[in-house]
Amino acid sequence: MKQVIGFDFVHTWCNRDAILASNVVWTRTEQEHLSVALLYMLRRREQNAPLLLAQSIWLLDK
C-alpha cells in the first residue's frame, strides 16, 4: 500500500488508538504527516483530535 499512496498508512492505522489518545502528534517527515492527516480525515467525527505538528525539511537535489 505504501507504493500506491506514497506513505505507510497501515502502520498509522495499527497505532491509531495511541495516536488518538495523545495530546499532540509530532511528525518528522512529510510521509508521517500525510498518514496521520488521513487518519484524522477518516475519523472526522471526533471533535477533539490531538494537535498535529508537522515538521518537514525539504532538501533540494540536482
C-alpha positions in Angstrom: 0.0 0.0 0.0 2.9 2.3 0.6 3.9 2.1 -3.0 0.4 3.1 -4.1 -0.3 6.1 -1.9 3.2 7.1 -1.0 3.2 6.7 2.7 2.7 3.9 5.3 -0.9 4.2 6.4 -1.0 0.6 7.7 1.5 1.4 10.4 -0.5 4.5 11.4 -3.8 2.5 11.4 -2.3 -0.1 13.7 -1.2 2.7 16.1 -4.4 4.7 15.8 -5.5 4.2 19.4 -2.2 5.6 20.8 -2.3 8.4 18.3 -5.8 9.5 19.1 -5.3 9.1 22.9 -2.3 11.6 22.9 -2.4 15.3 23.3 -0.1 16.2 20.5 1.3 14.2 17.5 4.6 15.4 16.2 5.7 14.1 12.8 9.2 14.4 11.5 8.6 13.6 7.8 6.0 14.5 5.3 5.1 10.9 4.8 4.2 10.6 8.6 2.3 13.8 8.4 0.2 12.7 5.4 -0.5 9.4 7.1 -1.8 10.9 10.3 -3.7 13.6 8.4 -5.5 10.8 6.5 -6.3 9.1 9.8 -7.8 12.4 11.0 -9.9 12.7 7.9 -11.2 9.2 8.2 -12.1 9.8 11.9 -13.5 13.3 11.5 -16.4 12.5 13.8 -14.2 13.2 16.7 -14.2 16.8 17.8 -11.1 16.7 20.0 -8.4 15.1 17.8 -4.8 15.7 19.0 -2.9 18.6 17.6 -0.8 17.6 14.6 2.6 19.3 14.4 4.2 18.5 11.0 8.0 19.2 10.9 9.1 18.7 7.3 12.5 19.5 6.0 12.8 19.9 2.2 16.2 19.2 0.6 16.9 20.1 -3.0 19.0 17.9 -5.1 20.3 18.5 -8.7 
